[in-house]
Amino acid sequence: MTSPRHLTVDLPNGAAHVLEAGAGPPVVLLHGLSSLAQEIMAPLLDLSAGHRLLAIDRPGYGGSAPQPADRMAPDRQAEWLAAVLDALAVERPVIVAHSFASSIALCHAMARPDRIAGLVLLGPFCRPTPPAARPLLRVASKPMLGWPVRWALPQVAPFLAARSLAATFAPDPVPDHVLGLPFAVAVQPCAVMAMAAELNGFNAAMEAAAERLHEIACPTVVIAGDCDRIAPFDHHGPWLTDRLAHCTTVRVEGRGHMVHHVRPTAVVHAVERVERADRRLIDLRPLRRGLATWTRALRRRPAERRPAA
């Protein structure tokens, strides 16, 4: 299996960094908060056998340029994602999104229903949630007052990394392959600013999205560890799945938030399941179009037969 290729996508507001591997039907990977394209691609690289696998550094993370704070809410990041996919000529991908990025994938599916094959959402963090105190992030988001925090966090991050990773993976152990990832880049000043901005815009965007989630017609699989302490399924799961028309839930017993690292085969199977479901929907589209035309014709006939006044 070849190593991923590094791509740079030039956009009006700064470049996006993308990792690409394999060839075939596209699968797009979106990482969560304070993470990187390398993190989500590492355990899922097997998907590159038979797929064009694309992992994208979201704005402000890794090698992608930061965006203005008012463009970091999930719906605005969905617009940014659409621009990246258009630049890469990606047609109808399956989007695999982890944690916070699930909200972006959902907004993308609502905005571009004909340009997506399906969704696989891992430990989705998508329900509007009372904000935690987050005092450091609130300060970090201030352009002037926040610079000491944005400078300090990267300095102390190496000393907190082990504890932070343990909390994120709990109750699962941290896999060895994760320890070598460049997480210091994930807490560089622009990443801290990005995290603060996207959390600040999250609730309003998802409260609005809640009214439209029923419009998502693509097949969706939700994979959640039943011991997830970051995005507890009992809080986020029913809120999401009750609103989606074509959603299957996979609960992973005894696992936490990072299910793609501890059960990557479940993600691979979910992608394959979504692709099969999408092919069935495609096969039915001519029938649906014909039925819609026939129904419209029937509705017109009474009006056509009504005598003129």
C-alpha positions in Angstrom: 0.0 0.0 0.0 1.5 3.3 -1.1 1.9 6.3 1.2 -0.7 9.1 0.9 0.1 11.9 -1.5 0.0 15.5 -0.3 -2.2 17.9 -2.3 -2.6 21.6 -2.0 -5.9 23.1 -3.1 -5.8 26.8 -3.8 -8.9 28.7 -2.7 -9.8 32.4 -2.6 -9.3 32.6 1.2 -6.2 30.4 1.4 -5.0 26.9 0.5 -6.4 23.6 1.8 -4.2 20.6 2.5 -5.4 17.2 1.5 -4.0 13.7 1.7 -4.9 11.4 -1.1 -4.4 7.6 -1.6 -5.8 5.0 -4.0 -8.2 5.3 -6.9 -11.8 4.5 -7.5 -15.1 5.8 -6.0 -14.3 8.7 -3.7 -14.4 8.5 0.1 -13.8 11.8 2.0 -12.5 11.8 5.6 -13.1 14.7 7.9 -11.4 14.9 11.3 -12.8 16.2 14.5 -11.8 19.0 16.9 -8.1 19.6 17.6 -7.0 16.9 15.1 -5.5 16.3 11.7 -6.1 14.6 8.3 -3.3 12.2 9.3 -5.2 11.1 12.4 -8.4 10.0 10.6 -6.6 8.6 7.6 -4.1 6.4 9.5 -6.5 3.7 10.7 -8.6 3.8 7.5 -5.9 3.5 4.9 -7.2 0.1 3.9 -10.1 1.9 2.2 -7.6 3.1 -0.4 -7.7 -0.4 -1.9 -10.5 0.2 -4.3 -11.3 3.9 -3.4 -10.0 7.3 -3.9 -9.4 8.2 -0.3 -9.2 11.9 0.6 -8.5 13.2 4.1 -8.8 17.0 4.4 -7.2 19.2 7.0 -10.1 21.4 8.0 -9.6 25.2 8.1 -6.9 26.3 10.6 -5.8 22.7 11.2 -2.7 21.0 9.9 -1.7 22.5 6.5 -5.0 24.3 5.7 -5.2 28.0 6.0 -7.4 29.5 8.7 -10.7 31.1 7.8 -12.4 34.1 9.4 -14.3 33.3 12.6 -17.7 34.0 11.0 -17.0 31.2 8.5 -16.2 28.5 11.0 -19.8 27.4 11.9 -20.7 23.9 10.5 -22.9 25.4 7.7 -20.1 27.8 6.6 -17.4 25.0 6.7 -19.8 22.9 4.5 -19.4 25.7 1.9 -15.6 25.5 2.3 -15.7 21.7 1.9 -17.8 22.0 -1.3 -15.2 24.4 -2.8 -12.4 21.9 -1.9 -14.3 19.0 -3.5 -15.1 20.9 -6.6 -11.5 21.9 -7.0 -10.5 18.2 -6.8 -13.3 17.1 -9.2 -14.8 14.9 -6.5 -18.3 13.6 -7.6 -20.7 12.1 -5.1 -18.4 10.9 -2.4 -19.1 8.9 0.7 -18.2 11.3 3.5 -16.8 9.7 6.7 -16.9 12.3 9.5 -15.7 12.1 13.1 -17.2 13.9 16.1 -17.7 17.6 15.4 -17.1 17.1 11.7 -20.4 15.1 11.5 -22.2 18.5 11.8 -20.3 19.7 8.7 -21.1 16.6 6.8 -24.8 16.9 7.6 -24.8 20.5 6.5 -23.0 19.5 3.3 -25.6 16.8 2.6 -28.5 19.2 3.0 -26.8 21.8 0.8 -25.8 19.4 -2.0 -28.2 16.5 -2.0 -27.3 15.4 -5.5 -23.5 15.6 -5.0 -23.2 13.0 -2.2 -23.5 9.3 -2.1 -23.8 8.8 1.6 -22.6 9.5 5.1 -20.7 7.5 7.8 -20.7 9.4 11.0 -18.3 8.3 13.8 -19.1 9.3 17.4 -21.2 12.2 16.0 -21.2 15.5 18.0 -24.1 17.2 16.3 -26.9 18.1 18.8 -27.0 21.7 20.1 -25.5 21.5 23.5 -25.3 24.0 26.4 -21.8 25.4 26.1 -19.3 24.3 28.7 -17.4 27.1 30.5 -14.4 26.9 28.0 -12.8 30.0 29.5 -9.5 29.5 27.7 -11.2 29.0 24.4 -13.5 32.0 24.9 -10.4 34.1 25.6 -8.5 32.5 22.7 -11.1 33.6 20.2 -10.5 37.3 21.0 -8.2 38.8 18.3 -6.1 40.9 20.7 -6.7 39.5 24.2 -6.4 36.0 23.1 -2.9 36.0 21.7 -1.2 34.9 25.0 -3.5 31.9 25.2 -2.9 31.0 21.5 0.8 31.3 22.1 0.8 29.4 25.4 -1.2 26.3 24.5 1.3 25.0 21.9 4.0 25.4 24.5 2.3 23.3 27.2 0.6 20.9 24.8 3.5 18.4 24.8 3.2 18.0 28.6 -0.6 17.5 28.4 -0.6 15.3 25.3 -0.6 11.9 27.1 -3.4 12.9 29.4 -5.5 14.5 26.7 -5.1 11.5 24.4 -6.0 9.1 27.2 -9.2 11.1 27.9 -10.1 11.2 24.2 -9.7 7.4 23.7 -11.1 6.3 27.1 -12.0 3.6 28.0 -9.8 2.3 25.1 -6.0 2.4 25.3 -4.2 4.8 23.0 -2.9 2.8 20.0 0.8 2.9 19.4 0.3 4.3 15.8 -1.4 7.4 17.3 1.6 8.4 19.4 3.7 9.3 16.4 1.2 11.7 14.9 2.2 15.4 14.9 -0.5 16.6 17.4 1.5 19.6 18.2 0.4 21.0 14.9 -3.2 20.5 15.9 -2.8 23.0 18.7 -0.8 25.7 16.9 -2.3 29.2 17.4 -4.4 29.2 14.3 -5.9 25.7 15.3 -6.8 27.0 18.8 -8.5 30.0 17.1 -10.3 27.7 14.7 -11.5 25.4 17.5 -12.8 28.4 19.5 -14.6 29.8 16.5 -16.3 26.6 15.4 -17.5 25.9 18.8 -18.8 29.4 19.2 -20.9 29.0 16.0 -22.0 25.4 16.5 -25.3 25.7 18.5 -26.9 28.3 16.3 -26.0 26.5 13.1 -27.3 23.1 14.3 -30.5 24.5 15.8 -31.3 25.8 12.3 -30.1 22.5 10.7 -32.4 20.5 13.0 -35.4 21.8 11.1 -34.1 20.4 7.8 -32.3 17.2 8.7 -35.3 15.2 7.4 -34.4 16.5 3.9 -31.3 14.3 3.9 -32.1 11.4 1.6 -28.7 9.7 1.2 -28.0 6.5 3.1 -26.3 7.1 6.5 -24.6 4.9 9.0 -23.9 6.1 12.5 -21.1 4.3 14.4 -20.9 5.0 18.1 -19.1 3.5 21.1 -21.4 2.9 23.9 -18.8 4.1 26.4 -18.2 7.4 24.5 -17.6 10.2 27.0 -16.9 12.9 24.5 -20.1 12.7 22.5 -22.4 10.3 24.5 -24.7 8.5 22.1 -27.7 8.8 24.4 -27.5 12.5 24.1 -26.6 13.0 20.4 -27.8 9.7 18.8 -31.6 9.8 19.1 -31.7 13.5 18.3 -29.9 12.7 15.0 -31.3 9.4 14.0 -34.9 10.3 14.7 -34.6 13.1 12.0 -32.9 11.0 9.3 -34.9 9.0 6.8 -32.3 6.4 5.8 -30.1 5.9 8.9 -28.7 2.8 10.4 -27.0 2.8 13.8 -24.1 0.6 14.8 -23.4 0.5 18.5 -19.9 -0.7 19.4 -19.9 -2.4 22.8 -17.3 -1.3 25.3 -15.7 1.3 23.0 -15.2 5.0 23.3 -15.1 8.1 21.1 -12.3 7.0 18.7 -14.1 4.0 17.2 -12.3 4.4 13.9 -9.0 3.5 15.6 -10.2 0.6 17.6 -12.7 -0.8 15.1 -11.6 0.3 11.6 -13.2 -2.7 10.0 -16.6 -1.4 11.2 -16.0 1.8 9.3 -14.9 -0.1 6.1 -18.1 -2.2 6.3 -20.2 0.9 6.8 -18.7 2.6 3.7 -19.5 -0.5 1.7 -23.0 -0.7 3.1 -23.6 3.0 2.2 -22.3 2.4 -1.4 -24.6 -0.6 -1.9 -27.6 1.4 -0.6 -26.7 4.3 -2.9 -26.6 2.0 -5.9 -30.1 0.8 -5.1 -31.3 4.4 -4.9 -29.7 5.2 -8.2 -31.4 2.2 -9.8 -34.8 3.5 -8.6 -34.3 7.1 -9.8 -35.7 6.6 -13.3 -38.8 4.9 -11.8 -39.2 7.8 -9.4 -38.9 10.4 -12.1 -41.4 8.5 -14.2 -43.8 8.3 -11.3 -43.4 12.0 -10.6 -44.2 12.9 -14.2 -47.2 10.6 -14.3 -48.5 12.1 -11.0 -48.1 15.7 -12.3 -50.0 14.7 -15.5 -52.9 13.3 -13.5 -53.1 16.5 -11.4 -53.3 18.6 -14.6 -56.1 16.6 -16.2 -59.0 17.9 -14.1 -58.0 21.5 -14.7 -57.7 20.8 -18.5 -61.1 19.2 -18.6 -62.9 22.0 -16.6 -65.1 24.0 -19.0 -64.1 27.6 -19.6 -66.0 30.2 -17.7 
